[in-house]
């Protein structure tokens, strides 16, 4: 299904060679990595990055030249201002290289420490888009990645009105997804594997792919969006196994780690369609709305989503601090 709501005919995926090719016939595959070599070899449609992935990349000697160039161009009156500017330039430098390797979107994340500040998020997003423009990359190629807090979603509403496309990350709850759709966010990233992690730990049990709470969460969101004509792209993220990935075949996009993509290259299993926009449109799914009070209450009632959103923001912030420390040492 295209963003405009027109149904495109799908080729028969099971006449193709390996499982990744079969999945690619029904779902756009995105590489969940900041490693340029992996992206080059995997040839995905889009690529997503985050501070954890950027930290892994800047720690790799093969990217030393790119890192040094970004640091040398840093601006600011104080060391700390230069550190912040250098990290922004570093993220954009990696993103610019990735735009040369994929035909679609590249996601670049806003500082997770700004997740509860609308204005600061807007300023950072506009700066990132400006840095891409300096590199000759049009904003239509970039998704600004923002945590799906209430404040983050409101920032996305403004950015989308300015023509800046957004990827709403760290999404664990149905009402986060509803609020993102109502803000007309371009894309959401529900974290499938992290939802499963929480339920496995909380309930001390294993889940089949059919009953996987992360898979069921994305399925619910996808069906709701298609039923009610929301154009926001659903991109499942944070997968723990290839089976979990394949349980969402048919989703708009899936962002997948290189390890799992390579695993599927070596598989020949058929890929039955699990999510189907045409079927979703015929389902009896009531429409809901999500104002700030509803959002905060529903998040309060969802221990998993509350804990995982907070944990995700903390961890992205920690990895950003690690990147800043590397930059500070080089400055």
N, C-alpha and C positions, 0 to 999 in steps of 0.2 A: 504494500500500500504506500503510495507516495504521500508526501506531506500535504499536498493539496486535496487529498481524499479520493484520488482516482486509483482504481485497482489495476495493477499491471499484471499481465499473465506471467506465471512463474514456470520456468522450465522444470522438467522432471529431474529432481536432484539425484535420484538413485541410479541414473544411467552414467554418472560420472565416476571418476576413479576412487579417490580416497574420501574419508569422512569429512575432512575440512572443506574439500571442494563441494561436497553434498550440502554441508551447512551453509556455505557461501551462496548457494543457489536460492536460499530462502531467507537469509539474514545477512546484513552487512557486517563484516568482520573488522574489528578495530584492534590494533595492537596496544596492549596495556604495558608500555615500556618507554623509557627515555633513551634506550640504547640505540644509537644510529645504525650500527651494524645489524642488529636484530631486525629493525624495521626494514632495512634494505633487503635482507634475505627473505623476510616473511611477506612482503608486498601487500600490506593491508589496505583497506579503503581510507581509514582515519587512524589517528594515533592519539592516545591520551598520556599526559604526564602529570606527575604530582611531586611534592617536595621529596618524598622518599625515593622516587625514581631519579630525580635530578641529583640527589645526594650520592646515589650509587654511581651515576655517570661522572660527576665531578671528581669522584675518588679514583677514577680510572685514568691511568697515565696517558692512554691513547687520545684523551680529549683535552690534554694539557694546553694545547695551542688555542683551542676555542675558549677555554676557561681564562687563560691569561689575557686574551684579547678583550674579553668582556670586562675584566677587572681594570685593565689599563684605560678603558673608556669611561669608567665610573666618575660621576660628578657629585659634588657636595662640599659644603663648607667645613664639615667635621668628618672625622673618621667614620663615625656611625652612619652619617648620611651617605657617605661613599659606599659603605658596606651594603646598605639597603638598596642603593641604586645599582651597585654591581650585581647583586642577586637578581634584581629585576632584569637587567641586561643579559645575565646568564640564562635565565629561563627563556627569554626571547631569542637568544642566540641558538639554543637547542631547538626551540620551536621552529625557527627559520630554517634550520637544516632539515628538520622533519618535513616541512612543507615541500621540500624538493624531492621527497621520497614517497609521499602519499598524495593521491589526487583530491582528497576531501579535507575534512576538518582536522585541526590540531588544537588540543585543549591545553590551555596554560592557566595555572591556578593562582588565585589571589591569596595573599598572605592569610593563613588560617587564623591568625591572631586578630584579624579584622572581622571575624564572623558575626559579631554582634553590633557592628557599627556601619550603618547604611552609607553615610557620607564618605567614610574612609574607604569602604569597598568600591564605591563609585569612582573615587579619585584614583585608586590603584588600578582599577580596570581601564580607565581612560588613559592612564600613563602607559600601561602594557600595550594597548592598541596603538598609541602614538609611537612607541618604540618599534613595533612591527612595521608601521608606516615608514619609519626611517630606513628600515631594512628592505623596503619595497614589497612588503607583504600586505595585501588588502585585508581589511577586517572581515570580509566574507569568508576567509579561510580559517579564522580563529574562533574558538569557543572559549569564553572566559569562564573558568571553573570556580564555582562559589559553593560553599557549604550551605546545605538546605535548612538553615535557621530561618526564623521569621524575617529577621533583618536582611539576611542574604537574599531571600526571595523578593523582598521589596526593592532591593538594589537591582536585582535582575529585571524587575518590571520596568524600571527607569531605563536601564541599558538597552533592553529590547526595543523600547520606544525610540531610542537613539540609533537603532540599527546595529547594535552590538549584540551578537548572539552568545547565549549563555548555556553552560553545562552545569546543572545543579547536582552536586555530588553529596556523598554521605547521606543518602536518602534511604530510610528504613521503615517508613510509616506511610500508610495510604493517604493520610491527610496532608503530609508533606507533598505528596505527588499531586493531590488536588490543588493545593495552593500554588504549586509551580505551574500547573496548566492554566489556572486562572490568571497568573501573572504573564502568561504567554511565553514562558521560557522555551528556548529552542529544543533543549534536550535535558533529560534527567538520567542520573546514574544510580539506580537502586542497587545496593550492595548485597548480593545474593549470599555469598559465602559467609560474610560476617553475621548475617541474620542466623544462618545455620549454626555457626559457632556458638552463638549465645544460647540457642535452644538446646543444643547438645549438652552444654555445660549446666544449664539450669535444670533440665529434665533427666540428666544422666541416661540418655538413650541415643541410639543411632536412628537415622531416618533414611528411608528409601528416597530415590529422586522424585518419585510421584508424591510423596508426603513432605518433602523438604520445605520447611517454612519460608526459606528465601525464594525458592522457585514459585511457591504458591502466592507470595507477595507480589512478585513481578507479573505473574499471570493475572492477578486481580486488577492491578494498575493498568496493564495493557488492555484488557477487555473493557475497563471503564473508559479509557481514553478513546478507543475505537467506537464504542457505543455512543458516546456523547460528542464525537467530532472534534476532540482536542488534537491540535496539530503537533503538540510536543512529542518529540521522539523519545521512545523508551529504549535505553541502552543498559542492559544488565551488566553488572560489574562484580569483581571480587569473587572469582570462582575457585572452588576447592578441588574440582575434578572435571574431567572431560564429560562424564556422565551428567553432571550438574549443568554444564553448558548445553548439552544436547537436549536436555529436558525443556529448554526454552527456544528450541528451533522455531523460527518464524517470527521471533521478536524483531523489532525494527533494526536494532544493532546489538551486538554483544562485544564488550571489550575484554580481551582474553590475553593472559600472559603467554609469552613465547613458548614456555615449557609445554603448556597445554595445546598450543597450536601445532607444535612439532609432534606431540603425541598423536593428535588427530590426523596428521599427515601419514602416520604409520598404520592407521586404522582403515578398514573398508566397510564398517557397519553402515547400514542404511540410516537415513535421518528422517524419520516421520515428522510431519508438521505438528507441532504442539500448540502454537499460538496462531490463530487465524482471524484476521480482521473482519472478513465477511461473516463468519460465524458470530463474532463478538457483537456485530451490529444487530443481530437478531435476538440477543440475550435480553432478559428482563433485569436490567440493572438500574436502580433508581439514581437520579442525579442528586448530588450533594453540593453544598457550597462551604467555603472555608474562610471565615474571617479570623482575625487575630485571636479572639477569645476561644473559638472552636479549635484552632491550631494548637494553642498552648494547652488547652484541656486534653485534647486527644494525645498529645505528646506526653503529658503528665501521666495519663492512664496507661501508656505503653512503656513499661520498664525497659524492654529490649531497645526500643528506638531511642529513648532518652540516654541510656548508658552508651550505646554504640555511637550516637552522634557526638556526645561529649568526648568519648575516647578517641574517635577519629580526628576531631579537631585538635586535641592535645598531641596526638602522635604526628600529625602533619606539621604542627607548630614545632615540635621537637626536632624533626628532620630539617625544617627550615633553619633552625638555630644551628644545627650541625653544618649546613651549607654556609651560613654566615660566618661561622668560626673558621672554616677553610679559607673563605674570602678575606677575612680580617687578617689572618696569618700572612696571606700573600700580599696584602696592602702594606 
